[in-house]
Amino acid sequence: MVQIDVPIALGVGSIFADAANRQLRSGRAEYRFRAFAKNILFQSFFFSWIPVYFLCNYFGWETTHMWWHAGSVSDYPYYLAIFLLVFFAAGVSGFVIGARLVGDGHLWANRAVYIGVFVYAGIWIFGQTNSTFKLGTYQDWIAGNAPWFYTDPTFFRMLALTIAIWAVGLVVFVRQLQNEGKHLDPPIDAMRRAEAAGA
């Protein structure tokens, strides 16, 4: 979970910077703060609770037992607190890095960040399905008889529901940012048009 959700939080922050690229290139602070606020709202209400739910209810999912051998997240009293701090730091950092790249005119470098994060996540998940598609305890995992995730109907329903909530929330927020920026004319584009008109 952690190996996927923390990088994806960074990637989502970068996606928000991309969606607000016209606002960020305008240089106006209020646009930057609005885009940053949308990133924080998304991370808080459409993302952060999802890994917490799965950590609390399915601690052995994905590759948790590669490093943590207890049966529950409650066996590690600082785990959730540290996870949430790192998660939000990644989400904020993704936006800050993306905003900097976009503001400096490196839109495709910012896109490379979040594309790279999602490629990494795909490789991590599908490159080791014997771990990432399994549930169960550390003992199940070591013995090689951890059940497949689709055999637990509650897990499967919650996975589908949380993916839908995450994806719909991301699309809605990204579209809002894109629509807010449609009327803006970034300074670089405006300067080029002015130079073309004067020539």
N, C-alpha and C positions, 0 to 999 in steps of 0.2 A: 504493500500500500504506500508506504512512505517513499519508496524509490520511484513511484509514479506520480503521486499526488503533489509532492513538493515541486518537482520540475514542471508539472503541468500548471501549477499556480503561477510560476514564473512565466510560462508561455502564454497564459491567459492575460497577464498584465501587459505583455508585449502585443497581444492581439488588440487590446483596448487602445494602446498607443497607435497602432496601425489604423484602427477604425476612426480615431480622432486626428488623423494626420493633418488634415486641413486646418483644424483648430490649433494644433500644436505648432504648425509652421507659421500661423498668423502672429505668434509671439505674445498673444494676450493672456495674461495670468488667469483671468476668469475662465477661459476655455480649458486651460490646463487643469484647474481645480475641478471643474465639472466632469471632465473625463476621468480624473483621478478618483473622484467620488463615486462614479459609476463602477469603476474597477473595485473599489472597496465594498460597495453594496453587493456586487455580484459575488465576490469572494466570500462575503459574510453570509448571505442568505441563499445563494444558489450552489455553493461549492463546499465551504469549510465543514459543514455538518455532515456531509456525505462520508468522507474518510473517518470522521469520528464515529458515526453510526457503525460502519463496518469494523473499525478497530474494537469497539465495545462489544459487538455481537458476533463477529467472525474473526477473531484475532489471528487465526491460522491461515487466513486467506492470502493468496499470492505468495510472496516470498518472505513473509514475516519470520518464519522459523529458521531461516538461514542464520539469523543473528539472535533472536529472542526465543527461548525454549520453554517458557512458562505457558500455561494454558489460557491466560487471560491478561488483558492489558492492565487490569487492576493489580496484578503482581508486580508491576513496575510503576511506582507511585508518581514519578515525574514524567512519564512517557507522554501522556496527552498534553500536558502543559508545554513541554518542550516542542512537541509536534506542532501545536497551534502557533507558537512563536515563530518557528522555522517556516511554517506554511505561509503565515501572513508576511513575514520578511521576504519570502520568495515572490509572493504576489505583488508586493509594493516594489521590490527590486525590478521585477519584470516590466512594470509600468515605467519606472524611472529610467531604466536602460533604454527601453523602447522610445520614450519621449525624447531622450537625448539624441538617439540615432535619427529619429524622424526630424527633430528640430534642426539637426545638422545636415539634413538633406539625404540621409542614408536610409531611405525607406526600405530598400531591398535587403540591407544588412539586418534591419529589424525583423523583416519577414523570415530571413534565414534563422534567426533566433527561435521563433516559435515553430517553424517548420522542423528545425533540428530537434526541438523538444518532443514534438509529436512523433517523429521518426524514431528517436530513442525509445519513447514509451512503447511504440509498436514492436520494436525489436525486443525490448525487455519482456513484454507480455507474451508475444508469439514465439520467441526464441527459447522459452523454457516452460512450455505448457504443462509439464509434469508438476511444476510448482504453482504457476500462476493460475491454473484452472482448477486447483484443488482446494478443499476446505479440510478442517480437522485439526487435531492436536499435533504437537511436536512428535509424539510417539507414533501417531498415524503416518506422519510425513516420513519419519526415519524408516518405519517398517514398509513403506511403499504402498500402503492401503488407504491413504487419504481419499475420501470420496470426491467425485467430480462435482463442480459447483452447481450444475443443472439438476443434480439429484435432490437438492434441498429447495422445495417450492417457495418457502419464505425468502430465502436468499435470492433466488432467481427473480421473483417479483420485485423485490427491493432494488436489485441491480438494474432491472429494466426501468423502474420508476425513477431512480436517481439519475440514470443516464438521460432520460427524457427531460427531467427538470433542469439538469445541467445544460443540455443542448438547447432547449427552448429559451432558457434564461440568457445564454450566451448570444444566441441569434437576436433576441429582442434588444438587448443592450447594445450590441454592435450596430444593428440597424438604426437605433436611436442616435448613436454617435455619428454615423455616416450621414444621416438626414440633417443633423444639426450643422454639419460642416459643408453642406451643399451650397449654401449661399455665400460662403467665404471665398475670398480670392487670396491665396497665399502671397506674401510679399514678392517672392522670387518670380512667380507667374505674372504678377501685376507689373513688375519691372520689365520683364521680357516683352509684354504686350505694349507697354509704354515706349520701349526702345523701337519695337517694330513699327508703331504708329508714327514715331518721329523720323524714321528713316525713309 
